[in-house]
Amino acid sequence: RRTKVVGTFPDGQSALMLVCARLRHVAGTWWGAKLYMNMKHLDQMQSAEEADHIAG
């Protein structure tokens, strides 16, 4: 008797659904909210550059 062998992902749509589910999970946990850079310092630097440009 012949049986159809199914791999890990039977088609591309299945792989895409797994990736999307994983991304939704990451976005919903603290991993998605973790900050690696303090944006306040960047804003201050840009404000100082703009002030120098206007004054100078």
C-alpha positions in Angstrom: 0.0 0.0 0.0 1.3 3.4 -0.9 1.2 6.3 1.6 1.9 9.9 1.0 4.8 11.1 3.0 4.2 14.5 4.5 7.3 16.5 5.6 7.4 19.0 8.4 5.6 21.6 6.3 3.3 20.1 3.7 3.3 23.4 1.8 4.6 27.0 2.0 1.3 28.2 3.5 1.9 26.0 6.6 5.4 27.4 7.1 4.1 31.0 6.8 1.3 30.3 9.3 3.9 29.0 11.8 6.1 32.1 11.3 3.1 34.5 11.7 2.0 32.7 14.9 5.5 33.0 16.3 5.7 36.7 15.5 2.4 37.3 17.1 3.6 35.5 20.2 6.8 37.5 20.4 5.0 40.8 19.8 2.6 40.0 22.6 5.2 39.2 25.2 7.8 41.4 26.9 10.3 40.5 24.1 8.4 42.7 21.8 8.5 45.6 24.3 12.1 45.3 25.3 14.1 48.5 24.5 17.8 48.3 23.6 18.3 52.0 23.2 17.2 55.0 25.3 15.5 57.2 22.7 15.6 60.2 25.0 19.3 60.6 24.4 18.8 60.4 20.7 16.1 63.1 20.9 18.4 65.4 22.9 21.2 64.9 20.4 18.9 65.8 17.5 17.6 68.9 19.3 21.1 70.1 20.0 22.1 69.6 16.4 19.0 71.5 15.2 19.8 74.3 17.6 23.4 74.5 16.3 22.1 74.5 12.8 19.7 77.4 13.5 22.3 79.4 15.4 25.1 78.8 13.1 
